[in-house]
Amino acid sequence: MNKQEAQTRIDSLRKDLNHHNHCYYVLSQPEISDFEYDLMMQELDSLEKKFPEFANENSPTQRVGSDITKEFEQVEHKYPMLSLGNTYSVEDLRDFDGRVRKAISEDFQYVCELKYDGTAISLHFKNGKLLRAVTRGDGTKGDDVTTNVRTIKSIPLELHGNDWPEEFEIRGEIFMSKEGFRKMNEERAKAGEQTFANPRNSASGTLKMQDSKEVAKRPLDCYLYLLAGDSLPFRSHFENMNKAREWGLKIPPYLELKNNIDEVFEFINHWDQARKDLPFEIDGIVIKVNSIDQQEELGFTAKSPRWAISYKFKAEQALTELLSIVYQVGRTGAVTPVANLQPVQLAGTTVKRASLHNADQIALLDIRLGDWVYIEKGGEIIPKIVGVEKERRNEKSETLQYITHCPECGIELVRKEGEANHYCPNENNCPPQIKGKIEHFVSRKAMNIDGLGEETVELLYNENLIHNIADLYDLKIEQLLPLERMAEKSASNIIKGIEASKTVPFPKVLFALGIRYVGETVAKKLAQSLGSIDNLLAASFERLVAIDEIGDIIARGLIDHFKIESNVLIVERLKAYGLQMEIEETEQSENSGKLMGLSIIISGSFEKHSRDELKDLIEKHGGKNVSSISSNTSYLLAGDKIGPSKLTKAEKLNIPIISEEEFLAMIGEE
């Protein structure tokens, strides 16, 4: 694969994965299985490593997807809740073991744990008492569900003993046992209420209920599996878990210490069979490096730790009939074929739909209308079609012809060479694309306009009140009040939210515009380098590619976007409404560039600033935060209680070690 082919494939994978992240984490309507998602993610990760010139901090491999809802207060995690890398193969586990051995070059042990099938939670304890419980969310922020979690009897509100750290977090999984789930469904059926599909979805849905009295009636349980904090009792994960058990925290009895990867395989093989006898659902095994010093040496990617991985068990399959295919158009114009199936039971749920992804996938499997198809669930979420039972095929069936025109606006579809997806090029007149752009504009990471969810955007569009993002700023409360399900308070909150969005900083406004390839990180880089939207509009291709991390594709995408007159008119309207279209002077003055080109790793605890504050200072002065030491690391910023292995590696590679005072002097802060 040459560079051009790689770049095309990377772009295609990123678009598909972003779509499926949105379906799964935002819409709660996943279209593909965990297995297929993981394969796509692994392919993208492999290509990005092979062609690092196409790296992008906004890639799906660098992010973690979100379960945040607006009913709960959002809380920032002190320690990000990153997801684990997934694998379904023994070969991948051996590769993981090889990477660990190469990186730390000394003896180590693994801790093996069961992968519980529930919903992730972070419990924050202070002075021995439960202070807060927060969902994973997007890994950076989550929903505060403390009131609901306090109803779970297996979670202590006060710890035993007195040898716990003053403040710490412990991560775990909230779930329902098989028996608890069965009894709950029996009671609901007797009461004439709708029963639930499976324990996992029931646990997740229960945790987000608004009435904690109802939550208390549900059979929720919790296992805890990771301690996080600045003053942990041991430098060993296994010992920390045993100590946490002494504090009254529910630590699973299933974790085991292993000396090598072969012992890990024995653990996996045992539980692949024995999991059927467990009182709760699991979908795999988690493997972690035991030593915390070695964990710190291995570090993290933007998405997951390098010292842990999860192995998932083989998915279930079912056979059912393909009834029809519909085609959906996303915000970027990408067309996704979706199979409508004869409903069939699979892994505790009734499956009716599955994504077919693109024309190539349909052709590869030779899928035809009326076929009996095999569907599979990886991770027991949403299915994919993995094969066709051709012996049951109707002799008169015909090869499926992929659509040639947009099902929404009728414009002829395009497919660029090397790309998997077909696209509708009618971005400013195709209804799903218009609504998708508006939904992106008002979303939490963009303009964060409260009250404007997907349904409200749909309503405003259908009532001809908005046709693009600029129309939002023309809305009046008297236009909203007559709308269905629109109370005065709701209408007032929307207008207030729109007005408040005029203070959103320029980098977020630029991200909110929804320009292809311009994610959060790229928007921030462009804003900091160019300073204003006017400078961006006037920037040449050469000026754009000279900006850090802005490559040819992004630069061409920007120039092409602003060649369209309607896109420029929208920007001019937004400027006239008073949106922030340039970097504030304070932001510009803070970006001194004193650390430009330097890669700095932080380790230990500090007196004057927290680790997060120091990371912010590094970025503000042009530097780059890194999570592991290599020959390319410029400095190790060392505080108290730094891990000895990290210190040893820095000395071995002749990496300069600086104190907090020396760092602050470098940036001119007294």
C-alpha positions as CSV (number, residue, x, y, z in Angstrom):
1,M,0.0,0.0,0.0
2,N,1.5,3.3,-1.0
3,K,1.0,6.6,0.9
4,Q,-1.9,7.9,-1.1
5,E,-3.7,4.6,-0.7
6,A,-3.0,4.5,3.0
7,Q,-4.2,8.1,3.5
8,T,-7.4,7.3,1.6
9,R,-8.1,4.2,3.6
10,I,-7.3,6.0,6.9
11,D,-9.7,8.8,6.1
12,S,-12.4,6.2,5.2
13,L,-11.9,4.3,8.4
14,R,-12.0,7.4,10.5
15,K,-15.3,8.5,9.0
16,D,-16.9,5.1,9.5
17,L,-15.7,4.8,13.1
18,N,-16.8,8.3,13.9
19,H,-20.3,7.4,12.6
20,H,-20.5,4.3,14.7
21,N,-19.2,6.1,17.8
22,H,-22.1,8.5,17.4
23,C,-24.6,5.7,16.9
24,Y,-23.4,3.8,19.9
25,Y,-22.5,6.5,22.5
26,V,-24.9,9.3,21.6
27,L,-27.9,7.8,19.9
28,S,-27.7,4.4,21.8
29,Q,-28.5,2.8,18.5
30,P,-25.4,0.8,17.5
31,E,-25.4,-0.6,14.0
32,I,-22.4,-3.0,14.1
33,S,-21.0,-5.6,16.5
34,D,-18.1,-5.0,18.9
35,F,-16.1,-7.5,16.9
36,E,-16.4,-5.6,13.6
37,Y,-15.8,-2.3,15.3
38,D,-12.7,-3.6,16.9
39,L,-11.4,-5.0,13.5
40,M,-11.9,-1.5,11.9
41,M,-10.2,0.2,14.9
42,Q,-7.3,-2.3,14.8
43,E,-6.8,-1.7,11.0
44,L,-6.8,2.1,11.5
45,D,-4.4,1.9,14.4
46,S,-2.1,-0.3,12.4
47,L,-2.2,2.1,9.4
48,E,-1.6,5.1,11.6
49,K,1.5,3.4,13.1
50,K,2.8,2.4,9.7
51,F,2.2,5.9,8.3
52,P,2.8,8.2,11.2
53,E,2.7,11.3,8.9
54,F,-1.1,10.9,8.8
55,A,-1.5,10.9,12.6
56,N,-4.3,13.0,13.9
57,E,-5.2,13.6,17.5
58,N,-8.8,13.7,16.6
59,S,-8.7,10.2,15.1
60,P,-11.1,7.6,16.6
61,T,-8.1,5.8,17.9
62,Q,-7.4,8.7,20.1
63,R,-10.6,9.1,21.6
64,V,-12.9,7.5,23.6
65,G,-16.5,7.5,23.0
66,S,-19.4,9.1,25.4
67,D,-22.5,8.0,27.4
68,I,-23.2,11.4,28.9
69,T,-26.8,12.6,29.2
70,K,-27.9,16.1,30.2
71,E,-30.1,15.0,33.1
72,F,-27.1,14.6,35.4
73,E,-24.4,17.1,36.4
74,Q,-21.3,16.5,34.5
75,V,-18.1,16.0,36.5
76,E,-14.5,16.0,35.2
77,H,-12.5,12.9,36.1
78,K,-9.3,13.6,38.0
79,Y,-7.8,10.5,36.3
80,P,-9.2,9.9,32.8
81,M,-11.3,6.7,32.4
82,L,-9.6,5.3,29.3
83,S,-10.9,2.2,27.5
84,L,-8.9,-0.9,27.0
85,G,-7.6,-2.2,23.7
86,N,-9.6,-5.3,22.7
87,T,-8.5,-8.5,20.9
88,Y,-10.1,-11.8,19.9
89,S,-6.9,-13.6,19.0
90,V,-4.1,-15.4,20.8
91,E,-1.6,-13.9,18.3
92,D,-2.6,-10.4,19.4
93,L,-2.0,-11.3,23.1
94,R,1.4,-12.6,22.2
95,D,2.2,-9.4,20.4
96,F,1.0,-7.5,23.5
97,D,3.3,-9.6,25.7
98,G,6.2,-8.9,23.3
99,R,5.6,-5.2,23.4
100,V,5.6,-5.2,27.2
101,R,8.8,-7.2,27.3
102,K,10.6,-5.0,24.9
103,A,9.5,-1.8,26.6
104,I,10.5,-2.6,30.2
105,S,13.3,-5.2,29.7
106,E,12.9,-6.7,33.2
107,D,10.9,-9.4,35.0
108,F,7.2,-8.6,35.5
109,Q,3.9,-10.3,36.4
110,Y,0.4,-10.1,35.0
111,V,-2.9,-9.8,36.9
112,C,-5.8,-11.6,35.2
113,E,-9.4,-10.5,35.9
114,L,-12.8,-11.3,34.5
115,K,-14.3,-8.6,32.2
116,Y,-17.7,-7.9,33.7
117,D,-20.6,-7.1,31.4
118,G,-22.1,-4.0,33.0
119,T,-21.5,-0.2,33.1
120,A,-18.3,1.4,34.3
121,I,-18.2,3.6,37.4
122,S,-15.7,5.6,39.3
123,L,-16.1,5.9,43.1
124,H,-14.4,8.9,44.8
125,F,-13.7,8.4,48.5
126,K,-12.4,11.1,50.9
127,N,-11.6,10.7,54.5
128,G,-13.0,7.2,54.3
129,K,-16.4,8.2,53.0
130,L,-18.0,7.9,49.6
131,L,-17.9,11.4,48.1
132,R,-19.0,11.0,44.5
133,A,-19.8,8.3,41.9
134,V,-19.3,9.2,38.2
135,T,-19.9,7.3,35.0
136,R,-17.2,6.9,32.4
137,G,-18.9,9.4,30.1
138,D,-16.4,10.4,27.3
139,G,-13.4,9.4,29.5
140,T,-12.7,13.0,30.5
141,K,-16.1,13.9,32.0
142,G,-19.0,11.7,33.2
143,D,-22.4,11.9,34.9
144,D,-22.6,12.3,38.6
145,V,-24.9,9.4,39.7
146,T,-24.0,9.5,43.4
147,T,-27.6,9.5,44.6
148,N,-28.3,6.3,42.6
149,V,-25.1,4.6,43.5
150,R,-25.7,5.1,47.2
151,T,-28.7,2.7,46.9
152,I,-26.4,-0.2,45.9
153,K,-25.9,-2.2,49.0
154,S,-22.6,-3.8,47.9
155,I,-21.0,-0.3,47.8
156,P,-19.9,0.9,51.2
157,L,-20.7,4.5,52.2
158,E,-17.9,4.4,54.8
159,L,-14.7,2.3,54.7
160,H,-13.4,-0.1,57.3
161,G,-10.2,0.5,59.2
162,N,-8.2,3.7,59.1
163,D,-5.2,3.0,56.8
164,W,-6.8,4.1,53.6
165,P,-5.4,7.2,51.7
166,E,-7.0,10.5,52.6
167,E,-8.4,10.7,49.0
168,F,-8.6,8.2,46.2
169,E,-10.8,6.8,43.4
170,I,-11.6,3.2,42.7
171,R,-13.0,2.0,39.4
172,G,-15.4,-0.8,38.8
173,E,-18.4,-2.2,37.0
174,I,-22.1,-2.0,38.0
175,F,-24.1,-5.0,36.9
176,M,-27.1,-7.3,37.5
177,S,-26.7,-11.0,38.4
178,K,-28.5,-13.5,36.2
179,E,-30.8,-14.5,39.1
180,G,-31.5,-10.9,40.0
181,F,-32.3,-10.1,36.4
182,R,-34.6,-13.1,36.1
183,K,-36.6,-12.3,39.2
184,M,-36.9,-8.7,38.3
185,N,-38.3,-9.6,34.9
186,E,-40.7,-12.1,36.5
187,E,-42.1,-9.4,38.8
188,R,-42.4,-7.0,35.9
189,A,-44.3,-9.6,33.8
190,K,-46.7,-10.3,36.7
191,A,-47.3,-6.6,37.1
192,G,-48.1,-6.3,33.3
193,E,-44.9,-4.2,32.7
194,Q,-42.5,-4.6,29.8
195,T,-39.6,-7.0,30.6
196,F,-36.0,-6.0,29.9
197,A,-33.8,-7.5,27.2
198,N,-30.6,-8.3,29.1
199,P,-28.7,-7.6,32.4
200,R,-26.2,-5.3,30.8
201,N,-28.7,-2.8,29.3
202,S,-30.8,-3.0,32.4
203,A,-27.9,-2.1,34.7
204,S,-26.9,0.8,32.4
205,G,-30.5,2.1,32.1
206,T,-31.2,1.8,35.9
207,L,-28.1,3.8,36.8
208,K,-29.4,6.7,34.7
209,M,-32.9,6.8,36.2
210,Q,-34.0,10.1,37.8
211,D,-35.8,8.5,40.7
212,S,-33.4,6.9,43.2
213,K,-36.2,5.2,45.0
214,E,-36.9,3.2,41.8
215,V,-33.1,2.5,41.5
216,A,-33.1,1.0,45.0
217,K,-35.7,-1.6,43.9
218,R,-33.4,-2.9,41.1
219,P,-30.9,-5.7,41.9
220,L,-27.7,-3.7,41.1
221,D,-24.3,-5.0,42.2
222,C,-20.8,-3.8,41.8
223,Y,-17.3,-5.3,41.5
224,L,-14.3,-3.0,41.8
225,Y,-11.0,-3.5,40.0
226,L,-8.7,-0.5,39.9
227,L,-7.3,1.9,42.5
228,A,-6.2,5.4,41.4
229,G,-4.7,8.1,43.6
230,D,-1.5,10.0,44.5
231,S,-0.8,8.0,47.7
232,L,-1.7,4.4,47.1
233,P,-0.7,1.9,49.8
234,F,1.4,-0.4,47.4
235,R,3.3,-0.1,44.1
236,S,1.5,-3.3,43.1
237,H,-2.0,-3.5,41.6
238,F,-2.6,-7.0,43.1
239,E,-1.6,-5.9,46.6
240,N,-3.7,-2.7,46.3
241,M,-6.8,-4.8,45.4
242,N,-6.3,-7.0,48.4
243,K,-5.9,-4.0,50.7
244,A,-9.0,-2.4,49.2
245,R,-10.9,-5.6,50.1
246,E,-9.8,-5.0,53.7
247,W,-11.5,-1.6,53.6
248,G,-14.8,-3.2,52.9
249,L,-14.8,-2.6,49.1
250,K,-16.2,-5.4,47.0
251,I,-13.1,-6.8,45.1
252,P,-13.8,-9.9,43.0
253,P,-12.4,-13.2,44.2
254,Y,-11.5,-14.1,40.6
255,L,-8.3,-12.0,40.0
256,E,-5.1,-14.1,39.9
257,L,-1.4,-13.3,39.6
258,K,0.4,-14.8,36.6
259,N,4.1,-15.1,35.8
260,N,4.0,-15.3,32.0
261,I,1.7,-15.2,29.0
262,D,1.3,-19.0,28.9
263,E,-0.2,-18.9,32.4
264,V,-2.5,-16.1,31.1
265,F,-3.7,-18.4,28.4
266,E,-4.5,-21.1,31.0
267,F,-6.7,-18.6,32.8
268,I,-8.5,-17.6,29.6
269,N,-9.1,-21.2,28.6
270,H,-10.5,-22.1,32.0
271,W,-13.0,-19.2,32.1
272,D,-14.0,-19.6,28.5
273,Q,-15.7,-22.8,29.7
274,A,-16.4,-21.9,33.3
275,R,-18.1,-18.6,32.6
276,K,-21.4,-20.4,31.9
277,D,-21.5,-21.3,35.6
278,L,-20.9,-17.8,36.9
279,P,-23.9,-16.0,38.5
280,F,-23.3,-13.0,36.3
281,E,-22.4,-12.2,32.6
282,I,-18.8,-11.7,31.4
283,D,-17.6,-11.2,27.9
284,G,-13.9,-11.7,28.2
285,I,-10.7,-11.4,30.3
286,V,-8.6,-8.4,31.3
287,I,-4.8,-8.7,31.6
288,K,-2.8,-6.0,33.4
289,V,0.9,-5.6,34.2
290,N,1.0,-5.8,38.0
291,S,3.8,-3.4,39.0
292,I,2.6,0.3,39.0
293,D,6.1,1.4,38.4
294,Q,6.2,-0.7,35.2
295,Q,2.7,0.6,34.3
296,E,4.0,4.2,34.5
297,E,7.0,3.2,32.4
298,L,4.8,1.7,29.7
299,G,2.5,4.7,29.8
300,F,-0.6,5.4,27.8
301,T,-1.8,6.2,24.3
302,A,-4.4,8.9,24.1
303,K,-7.1,6.2,24.2
304,S,-5.9,3.4,26.4
305,P,-3.1,2.1,28.7
306,R,-0.2,0.3,27.2
307,W,0.0,-2.0,30.2
308,A,-3.4,-3.6,29.9
309,I,-5.5,-5.4,27.3
310,S,-8.8,-7.2,27.2
311,Y,-9.4,-10.6,25.5
312,K,-13.0,-11.1,24.3
313,F,-14.7,-14.5,23.9
314,K,-16.0,-15.6,20.6
315,A,-19.4,-14.2,19.7
316,E,-22.7,-16.0,19.3
317,Q,-24.4,-16.5,15.9
318,A,-27.9,-16.9,14.6
319,L,-29.5,-17.5,11.2
320,T,-32.3,-15.3,9.9
321,E,-33.9,-13.9,6.8
322,L,-32.8,-10.6,5.1
323,L,-36.1,-8.8,4.4
324,S,-35.0,-5.5,2.9
325,I,-32.2,-2.9,2.8
326,V,-32.5,0.8,3.5
327,Y,-29.9,3.5,3.0
328,Q,-29.1,6.1,5.6
329,V,-27.3,9.4,5.0
330,G,-25.0,10.8,7.7
331,R,-23.8,14.4,8.5
332,T,-20.8,14.1,6.2
333,G,-23.0,12.7,3.4
334,A,-21.7,9.1,3.8
335,V,-24.3,6.6,2.8
336,T,-24.7,3.5,5.0
337,P,-26.8,0.5,3.9
338,V,-28.8,-1.1,6.8
339,A,-30.3,-4.6,6.6
340,N,-33.8,-5.2,8.0
341,L,-34.0,-8.7,9.3
342,Q,-36.7,-11.2,10.3
343,P,-36.5,-10.7,14.1
344,V,-34.4,-13.4,15.9
345,Q,-33.1,-13.9,19.4
346,L,-29.4,-13.5,19.9
347,A,-27.5,-13.2,23.2
348,G,-30.6,-12.2,25.1
349,T,-31.9,-9.6,22.7
350,T,-34.2,-9.5,19.7
351,V,-32.3,-8.5,16.6
352,K,-34.1,-6.7,13.8
353,R,-31.4,-4.7,12.0
354,A,-27.7,-4.8,11.1
355,S,-25.4,-2.5,9.3
356,L,-24.0,-3.6,5.9
357,H,-21.4,-0.7,5.9
358,N,-20.8,-0.2,2.2
359,A,-21.0,-1.6,-1.3
360,D,-17.8,-3.5,-1.0
361,Q,-19.0,-5.4,2.0
362,I,-22.2,-6.4,0.2
363,A,-20.3,-7.5,-2.8
364,L,-17.7,-9.5,-0.7
365,L,-20.5,-11.5,1.0
366,D,-22.7,-11.6,-2.2
367,I,-25.7,-10.6,-0.1
368,R,-29.0,-10.6,-1.9
369,L,-32.6,-9.8,-0.9
370,G,-34.4,-12.8,0.6
371,D,-31.1,-14.5,1.6
372,W,-30.8,-16.4,4.9
373,V,-27.9,-14.7,6.6
374,Y,-25.7,-15.5,9.6
375,I,-25.6,-12.7,12.2
376,E,-23.1,-12.4,15.0
377,K,-22.7,-10.3,18.1
378,G,-19.3,-9.4,19.3
379,G,-19.4,-8.2,22.9
380,E,-23.2,-8.9,22.8
381,I,-24.1,-5.4,21.5
382,I,-25.3,-5.1,17.9
383,P,-25.0,-7.7,15.2
384,K,-23.2,-7.8,11.9
385,I,-23.9,-10.1,8.9
386,V,-21.0,-12.5,8.7
387,G,-22.1,-14.9,6.0
388,V,-24.9,-16.2,3.7
389,E,-26.5,-19.6,3.8
390,K,-26.4,-20.1,0.0
391,E,-28.0,-23.5,0.0
392,R,-31.2,-21.8,1.1
393,R,-31.0,-19.1,-1.6
394,N,-33.8,-18.7,-4.1
395,E,-32.6,-19.6,-7.6
396,K,-34.2,-16.5,-9.0
397,S,-32.4,-14.1,-6.7
398,E,-30.4,-11.4,-8.4
399,T,-27.1,-9.7,-7.5
400,L,-27.9,-6.6,-5.4
401,Q,-27.5,-3.3,-7.2
402,Y,-26.2,-0.6,-5.0
403,I,-28.2,2.7,-5.2
404,T,-26.8,5.4,-7.5
405,H,-28.7,8.4,-6.1
406,C,-29.2,9.9,-2.6
407,P,-32.3,8.4,-1.0
408,E,-33.0,11.8,0.7
409,C,-32.4,14.4,-2.0
410,G,-32.1,12.5,-5.2
411,I,-28.6,13.8,-6.2
412,E,-26.3,11.3,-7.8
413,L,-23.9,9.7,-5.3
414,V,-20.1,10.0,-5.7
415,R,-17.4,7.6,-4.7
416,K,-13.8,8.7,-4.6
417,E,-11.1,6.3,-5.8
418,G,-9.9,4.2,-2.9
419,E,-12.7,5.1,-0.6
420,A,-15.2,2.5,0.7
421,N,-18.3,4.7,1.1
422,H,-20.6,6.4,-1.4
423,Y,-21.3,10.1,-0.6
424,C,-24.1,12.5,-1.4
425,P,-22.3,15.7,-2.5
426,N,-25.3,17.9,-1.8
427,E,-24.1,19.0,1.6
428,N,-26.0,22.2,1.9
429,N,-29.4,21.0,0.6
430,C,-29.6,17.4,1.7
431,P,-31.9,17.2,4.8
432,P,-30.0,14.6,6.9
433,Q,-26.7,16.5,6.3
434,I,-28.2,19.8,7.2
435,K,-29.7,18.5,10.4
436,G,-26.5,16.6,11.2
437,K,-24.5,19.8,10.9
438,I,-26.8,21.6,13.2
439,E,-26.7,18.8,15.7
440,H,-22.9,18.9,15.6
441,F,-22.9,22.7,16.0
442,V,-25.1,22.7,19.2
443,S,-23.4,19.6,20.8
444,R,-21.6,19.7,24.1
445,K,-18.0,19.7,22.7
446,A,-18.9,22.5,20.2
447,M,-21.3,25.4,21.1
448,N,-22.9,23.4,24.0
449,I,-26.4,25.0,23.5
450,D,-28.7,23.5,26.2
451,G,-32.1,22.2,25.1
452,L,-31.3,21.7,21.5
453,G,-31.1,17.9,21.2
454,E,-31.6,15.8,18.1
455,E,-35.4,15.8,18.4
456,T,-35.7,19.6,18.9
457,V,-33.4,20.2,15.9
458,E,-35.6,17.9,13.9
459,L,-38.7,19.8,15.0
460,L,-37.3,23.2,14.2
461,Y,-36.1,22.0,10.8
462,N,-39.5,20.4,9.9
463,E,-41.3,23.6,11.0
464,N,-39.0,25.6,8.5
465,L,-37.6,27.7,11.4
466,I,-34.0,26.7,10.7
467,H,-32.1,25.6,7.5
468,N,-28.6,26.1,8.7
469,I,-26.6,26.9,11.8
470,A,-26.8,30.6,11.4
471,D,-30.6,30.5,11.5
472,L,-30.4,29.5,15.1
473,Y,-29.5,33.1,16.0
474,D,-32.7,34.5,14.4
475,L,-35.0,32.4,16.5
476,K,-37.5,34.2,18.8
477,I,-39.3,32.8,21.8
478,E,-42.7,33.5,20.3
479,Q,-41.7,31.2,17.3
480,L,-40.9,28.3,19.8
481,L,-43.9,28.5,22.1
482,P,-46.5,27.1,19.6
483,L,-44.4,24.1,18.9
484,E,-45.4,20.6,20.1
485,R,-44.1,19.7,23.5
486,M,-42.5,23.1,23.9
487,A,-43.2,24.7,27.3
488,E,-42.4,28.3,28.1
489,K,-39.4,27.3,30.3
490,S,-38.0,25.0,27.6
491,A,-38.3,27.7,25.0
492,S,-36.7,30.3,27.3
493,N,-33.8,28.0,28.0
494,I,-33.2,27.5,24.3
495,I,-33.1,31.2,23.6
496,K,-30.8,31.8,26.6
497,G,-28.5,28.9,25.5
498,I,-28.2,30.4,22.0
499,E,-27.4,33.8,23.4
500,A,-24.9,32.3,25.9
501,S,-23.1,30.5,23.0
502,K,-21.9,33.9,21.7
503,T,-19.2,33.8,24.4
504,V,-17.9,30.4,23.4
505,P,-14.2,30.7,22.5
506,F,-13.1,30.8,18.9
507,P,-11.4,27.3,18.8
508,K,-14.7,25.7,19.7
509,V,-16.7,27.9,17.2
510,L,-14.3,26.7,14.5
511,F,-14.8,23.1,15.5
512,A,-18.6,23.6,15.6
513,L,-18.6,24.7,12.0
514,G,-18.3,21.0,11.1
515,I,-15.6,21.5,8.4
516,R,-14.5,18.1,7.1
517,Y,-11.3,16.9,8.8
518,V,-11.4,19.7,11.4
519,G,-11.8,18.1,14.8
520,E,-11.2,19.7,18.2
521,T,-7.4,19.4,18.1
522,V,-7.1,20.7,14.5
523,A,-9.5,23.6,15.3
524,K,-7.4,24.6,18.3
525,K,-4.1,24.4,16.2
526,L,-5.7,26.5,13.5
527,A,-7.1,29.1,15.9
528,Q,-3.8,29.5,17.8
529,S,-1.7,29.7,14.7
530,L,-3.9,32.0,12.6
531,G,-5.7,34.0,15.3
532,S,-9.0,34.7,13.5
533,I,-11.5,33.4,11.0
534,D,-10.6,36.2,8.6
535,N,-7.0,35.0,8.6
536,L,-8.2,31.4,8.0
537,L,-10.3,32.5,5.0
538,A,-7.4,34.3,3.5
539,A,-4.8,31.6,4.3
540,S,-3.1,29.9,1.3
541,F,-2.4,26.2,1.0
542,E,1.3,26.8,1.8
543,R,0.4,28.8,4.9
544,L,-2.0,26.1,6.1
545,V,0.4,23.1,5.7
546,A,3.1,25.1,7.6
547,I,1.0,24.8,10.7
548,D,1.8,22.0,13.1
549,E,-0.2,18.8,12.3
550,I,-2.0,20.4,9.3
551,G,-1.3,18.1,6.3
552,D,-2.3,18.3,2.7
553,I,-5.7,16.7,3.1
554,I,-6.8,19.1,5.9
555,A,-5.5,22.1,4.0
556,R,-7.3,21.2,0.8
557,G,-10.5,20.4,2.8
558,L,-10.4,23.9,4.3
559,I,-9.8,25.7,1.0
560,D,-12.5,23.6,-0.7
561,H,-15.0,24.4,2.1
562,F,-14.6,28.1,1.9
563,K,-14.7,28.1,-1.9
564,I,-18.5,27.4,-1.4
565,E,-20.2,30.8,-1.2
566,S,-22.9,29.7,1.1
567,N,-20.3,28.5,3.7
568,V,-18.7,31.9,3.7
569,L,-22.0,33.6,4.0
570,I,-22.8,31.5,7.1
571,V,-19.5,32.6,8.7
572,E,-20.3,36.3,7.9
573,R,-23.7,35.9,9.5
574,L,-22.2,34.3,12.6
575,K,-19.7,37.2,12.9
576,A,-22.6,39.7,12.6
577,Y,-24.5,37.9,15.4
578,G,-21.5,38.4,17.7
579,L,-19.9,34.9,17.9
580,Q,-16.2,34.8,18.9
581,M,-14.3,34.7,15.6
582,E,-10.8,35.4,16.9
583,I,-8.5,34.3,19.7
584,E,-8.7,36.5,22.8
585,E,-5.6,38.6,23.6
586,T,-5.2,36.7,26.9
587,E,-5.0,33.4,25.1
588,Q,-2.5,34.7,22.6
589,S,-0.3,36.2,25.3
590,E,-0.3,32.9,27.2
591,N,1.0,31.0,24.2
592,S,4.6,32.1,24.6
593,G,6.1,29.4,22.4
594,K,8.9,28.9,25.0
595,L,8.5,25.2,24.9
596,M,7.9,24.9,21.2
597,G,9.2,21.5,19.9
598,L,9.8,20.1,23.3
599,S,8.3,16.8,24.5
600,I,7.9,16.6,28.3
601,I,6.8,13.8,30.6
602,I,5.5,14.4,34.1
603,S,5.9,12.0,37.0
604,G,5.4,12.3,40.7
605,S,3.5,14.8,42.9
606,F,4.2,18.6,43.1
607,E,3.8,21.4,45.5
608,K,2.8,24.5,43.5
609,H,0.7,23.0,40.7
610,S,-1.3,19.8,40.2
611,R,-0.2,17.5,37.4
612,D,-3.1,18.6,35.2
613,E,-2.1,22.3,35.7
614,L,1.4,21.5,34.7
615,K,0.2,19.7,31.6
616,D,-1.9,22.8,30.7
617,L,1.2,25.0,31.1
618,I,3.2,22.8,28.8
619,E,0.6,23.0,26.1
620,K,0.1,26.8,26.6
621,H,3.7,27.4,26.0
622,G,4.0,25.3,22.9
623,G,5.2,22.0,24.3
624,K,3.8,18.5,24.0
625,N,2.8,16.2,26.8
626,V,4.0,12.6,26.4
627,S,3.1,9.6,28.6
628,S,6.2,7.4,28.2
629,I,9.9,8.0,28.0
630,S,11.8,7.5,24.8
631,S,14.9,8.9,23.1
632,N,12.8,11.6,21.7
633,T,11.7,12.9,25.2
634,S,13.1,16.4,25.9
635,Y,12.6,16.5,29.7
636,L,11.4,14.5,32.6
637,L,9.5,16.9,35.0
638,A,10.0,15.0,38.2
639,G,8.2,15.5,41.5
640,D,8.0,13.6,44.8
641,K,7.4,9.8,44.8
642,I,8.5,9.4,41.2
643,G,8.6,5.8,40.0
644,P,12.1,4.4,40.2
645,S,11.9,2.5,36.9
646,K,10.9,5.7,35.1
647,L,13.9,7.6,36.7
648,T,16.2,4.8,35.8
649,K,15.1,4.8,32.2
650,A,15.5,8.6,31.9
651,E,19.0,8.4,33.3
652,K,19.8,5.5,30.9
653,L,18.7,7.5,27.9
654,N,20.3,10.7,29.2
655,I,17.0,12.5,29.4
656,P,17.4,15.8,31.4
657,I,15.5,15.6,34.7
658,I,14.1,18.9,35.9
659,S,12.2,20.0,39.1
660,E,9.0,22.0,39.3
661,E,11.0,25.1,40.1
662,E,13.2,24.7,37.1
663,F,10.3,24.1,34.8
664,L,8.5,27.2,36.0
665,A,11.7,29.2,35.5
666,M,11.8,27.9,31.9
667,I,8.4,29.4,31.2
668,G,9.0,32.6,33.1
669,E,6.6,31.9,36.0
670,E,7.9,32.9,39.4
